[in-house]
Amino acid sequence: MRHAIVIGGGILGLATANELVSRGYRVTVLEKEGRWAAHQSGHNSNVVHAGLYYKPGSFKARMSVAGNRSIIDFARANGVAHEVCGKLVVATSPDELPALNVLAERAEANGVPAKLITAAEARDYEPEVSCVAALRVESTGIIDFPGVCDALVRLLTAAGADLRLFTPALGIRPGRTGGVEVATGSEVLRADLLVNCAGLQSDRVARLAGLEPRATIVPFRGEYYELAPQARHLVKGLIYPVPDPTLPFLGVHLTRMLDGSVHAGPNAVLALRREGYSWTQISPADLWDVARFPGIWKLARRFAKTGAEEVLRSFSKKRFAASLARLVPAVQESDLVRAEAGVRAQAMLPDGSLVDDFLIETAPAQVHVLNAPSPAATSSLEIARYVADQAVAQA
């Protein structure tokens, strides 16, 4: 039986391991932390995206639309909490209407069930929303992504996979007779195939394996608040702004979670550590890596004003509340309670451009997932199938 090593115990690594097991591989999963879904998979808004934002024909568009169906099917089959609740994308002023119309056209091109509605119709869904028009997206949902990971771990355990926590990959080299060898500190593991799903560490794992990836991971922290219990009635489902097409992120939004809480955010600021969830978590080595990467300075010049506004909002609950009040005017500063942050592994090119689509690179007996930001969790089962196809071709 052929042996595959998967590095990374988030939703992509676990889904890929499960897919490889289904294809007859003996699989070992290496996770450096002491729990599964310790980083991006366990620190996100738990939204099942529909696929309307992405360029038609792109990996993101195809895998998000398919993933929207497959992740919900997986949740139903494995007892994972979820709800297909739909969402509103709202234009808060007339100058946002052209961009809203573009989103509607993109949704149609991608096969996403969505319709333009009036402000009065939007208030039928969200009585407190402020808008001049909205796009209603029916297939957006919410799901317990850590619960998906738990279900994948159960399936892998039942299938006899070798699941190892507290086990970082410290060295990778070609095997003497083919395949790969991975040093973990306590032993050297040999396999026919290596799959890198290491998220925030994916470019470093690729370099450890002898590749020079064309993109570098730059960590952006997304900071969240949640609405205090007395304000939760202001939001019935999911309310998103019309994204600014010149900016790389969607903007702060409101999301009712499965437990009835309402998350608000995220903003986007440079994290001071690859896995830095607050301003006090700092790694000089990680900062040096960012500082010597030319792309970050080019990005900073291009978005200097926006970046400054994001940092100010990070330190000002008043500014954060004002951003949310554009969507729901009744939200006040006193309604916000600080919630857990997340860190996004964003691949960046040396010219300062952000890699917009999923990025997967291959080498003999190796597949490296080097960019898998949102909607990667939604698309995880579809990405896993694609990665497994690439892996089998490389083995």
N, C-alpha and C positions, 0 to 999 in steps of 0.2 A: 504494500500500500504506500502510495506517495505521501510525503510529509510536507506540510506547509507551516511556516511560522508567521503569525500575524503580530505585529508590534502595535499596541494601542488597544485599550479596553474601553473605548467609548462606543457609541452606537454604530459607527462605521466599521470599526474593527470587529465588533461582535457580530454584526450582520454579515460581514465578509467571511468571517470564520464559519458561521452557520451555513452560508452558501457553499463554501468549499467542502464542508462535511457532507452536504447533500450530494456533492459530486464525487464522493468516494475518497476524499483526502483524510488523512490523519492530521489533526490540527493542534498546534500549540499556540496559545495566546499569551503574550507578555505584556504586563501592565506595571508600570513603575510605582503607581500609587497603591494604597492599601484597600481601595474599593473600585468598583466598576463605575463608569460614567462620572469620573471625579472632576472633570473640567467642562468643556463645552457642552457635552451631552447632558450634564446635570446642572447647568447654569444658564438655561435659556428660557424663553417665554412659553414653551410648550405649544406653540402654534403649528398646526398642520396647514402649510401654505398651499394655495390653489394653483399658482403658476402664472399669474397674470403680469408680473413685473418684468419678465425675462424676454430677451430677444427671441423671436420665433426661430425655431430650428436649433437653438443653443442647447448644450447639455442641460443647463438649468431648467429651461422650458420643458424639454421632453421628460426629464427625470422627475421634475416636480409634479407635473400633471399625472404621470403614471404613479409616482410615489404617493400622491394624495390618496389614490385608491388603494394601493397595496399596503400602506401603513395602517389604514383604517381596517382593512380586511384582517391584517395580522392582529390588531388590537381585539377585534371581535372574536377571533379564533383562540386567543390566548388570555382572555380575561383582563385586558389592560384598559384602564379607565380612559374614556374618550367621549367627545361630543362633537357632532358636525353642526355647528351653530351659525355659520355664515359670518360675514363681516361687512362693514361699511368703509369705503374709502371716500372721504368727504372733501369737497372743495369749499373752503371757508370764505373765498372772495371770487369775484368774476374773473380775475386774471389767472386763476387756477383752472378754469374750465377747459382751455385747450389741452392741458396736460391730462386732465381727467378723461377727455375724449380719446386721447392717445392710448391711455390705459384700457379703455373699453375696446378699442380696436385690437390692441395686443391680446387682450383676453379672448376675443373672438378668434384671432389667428392661432392661439395656443389651445383652443378647445376648452376654455374655462367657462363654466356657466356663470354669467354675470349680466347685469342690466343697469342702465342709467336710470336714476329715479330723481324725482323732484325733492326739494327741501321738505315739503309736507310729508311725502312718502317716507323720507329718511326718518322723520320724527315718529312715524308709526313703529319703527324698529327701536329708535333711540330717542325718547322724548326730550332729553336734555341737550341733544346735539345742536351745534350751530353750523349751518352750511347753506350754500346757494344751490347745490346739487350734490349727488352722491352716486357712487357705483356700488351696487349690492352684489356681493360675491357669495354664492350659496355654498360652495364646496369647502370653504375654509373651516377649519375645526380647531379644537384643542385636545391635547392628549398628554398622558403621563409618559414623557420620554424616558425618564429613569425607570419607569415600570416596563417599558419596551425592552430596555437593557436587561432588567431582571428576568424577563421572559426568555430573552435570547440566552442568557446564562443558564437558565433551567434546561432549555433545549440542548445546548452544547454539553452540559453535564450529563444529561441522559444519553447523549450520543457518544460519550466517552472521550470528549475533547480534554486536552491538558490545559487547564486554566490557571495561570500563575500571577498572583498579585505580588507586590513588593519585588518585582523582577525587571529591572531596567536592562535594555540592550546596551552594552558597554563597548562592544566591538563587533564588526561585521566584515567578513572577507569571503571570497569565493572558496568553495569546497575543493579539496584536492582532486576529487574525481567528478566534479560538477556540483551544481546546487550552491548552497551557502552554508557558512558556519557563523553562529551568533554566540558571542561570549556574554554571559550574564553576571560574571563576578564569581559565581560558585561553580560554573561548569561551562562547557562549550557545547551548544546544541547544533546538530547537523540536520539540514532539511533540503528538499528538492526545490523549495520555493520560499521566497520572502515577500510579504506584503506589508508595506509601511502605511499604517493608518494612525500616525502619532500626533495628528492635530497640530497643536502649538509647537511641537518639537519635530514636525515632519521634515523640514528642510535639514535639520541637524542630523536626523537619522539617515537621510539620503546621503549626506556628506560622509557620515560614518561608513556607509556602504560603498564609498568610492565615486559617487556621482557628484556633479557640480550642477545643481538645479538652477534653472534660469530665473527662478523667483525666490525671494527671501520672505520669511514670515515676519510680519510686524504685528505685535499684539495691540489691539484696541480694546479698552475696557468699556463695557456698556453698563451704565449705572441706572438702577431702578429705584423708584418709590412704589409704595402701594397705597391705595386709598384707605383711610381709617374706616372702621366698621360703619360709622354713622354716615359716611359718604358713598358707600358702595352702591346704593340704589341709583346713583347718577349714571351708571353704565350697565346696560343689559347684556352686552356681548363684546364685540371687538370693533374699535373705532380707530381708523388709521388716517393720517393726512395724505394729501396728494404729494408724492415725493418730488423733490427738486431734481430734475434730470441731470443737473450739473454737479450734484453731490453724490458721494459713494454710498450713503446710508439712507434709510427710509424716513428717519425722523421719529420723534417721540410719539407713542401711541398708547392706547388704553386697551387692556385685555382682561376680560373676566376669566378667571382660572376655574379649574374643576371644583375647587373647594369653596367657591363663591367669593374669594378675594379678588381684587382688581389691581393688576400690575400696571404701572405707568412708567414709560421709558422705551428704550434706553437712549441716553445721550451717547457720545462716542469721544473718548479721550485716549491718548497714548498711554498704555500701561507701562509702568516702570520696571516690570518684570514679566517674563513670558507668561507666568501664571500669577499675575499680580492683581488681586481683587480689590485693592484699596490704594490710596496714595501713599500709605505707610509701608507697603510691601515693595521693596526696592532691591534690585539686583544690579550691582555695578557692572558685572560681566555682561548681562543682558542689555543694559543701557549702552555699553561700549559697542556692542554689536550693532545696535540701532544707529548710534552716532556715526559710525564709520561707513554706514551703508548710504551711498549717494542718493538713492531714491527717496529717502525720508525727507531730505532737505528740499528736494524739488517738489515733493508733495506739500511740504509746509509752506513754501512760497506760493504755491498755487491756491491753497486754501487757508491763508493766514487769518483772514477775518473770521471765517467759519470756525477754524480751530480755536481761536481766542474766545469766541462765543460759547463753544462747547465747554471749555475750561471754566469760564465764568459760571455757566449753568451748573457745572459740577459742584461748585462751592456755594451756590445760591439757590436755596429752596424756592425763593420768591420767583426767580427767573424760570425755574423748572415748572412751577405752578402756572406761570403766565403762558408757557408753551402749551400746556395741557388745556388751559382756558380758551385757547383758540378753537379747540374742538368741542369742549364742554364748558361753557362760561361759568357754570356754578361751582367748578372746582376751585378751591381756595388753598392758599399756602398751608393753613392749619389742617387741611385734610390729608396731607402727605406724610407718610411714615417711611423712613429709609428701609429699603429691602436689599436682598442679596444681589451683588453685581455678577456680571459674566465677562469673560474675555474672549474676543473673536480672533481667531488665527487668520489674518488677512495676508495673502500672498501679494507681494509688490515687486515690480520690475525695476531695474536700475534707473530707468528714466522717470521714476516716480509714479507711474501709472499702476492702478490697482488691477490685479487679475480679476476680470469680471465673471469668468465662467469657472466651472470645476477644472482643475488642472491635475492630470495624471500622467506620470512619466514612467517609462519602462527601461529595463536593462536585462541582460540574460539572467533568468531565474529570479527576477525582482520586479515588483510593481510598487510605485510610490504615489500615494495620494497627497499632493502638495498644495492643493487649495480646495477646501470643501466648506465654505461658509454657508450661511442660510441660503437656500433651503435644504442643506445637506441632511439634517435629521429627518425632515419630511421625505426626502429622496433616498434614505439610507438603504432600503431594500433593493432599489433599482441600481444605485451606485454599486452595491455589493455584487449584483449580477454582472455588471459591466466589468468591475475589477476582476471578478473570477474568470470572466472570458479572457481578459488580458493576461491574467496569471497563467491560465492553462496554455495560452499561446507561447508564453515565455519559458515555461518549465521544460 
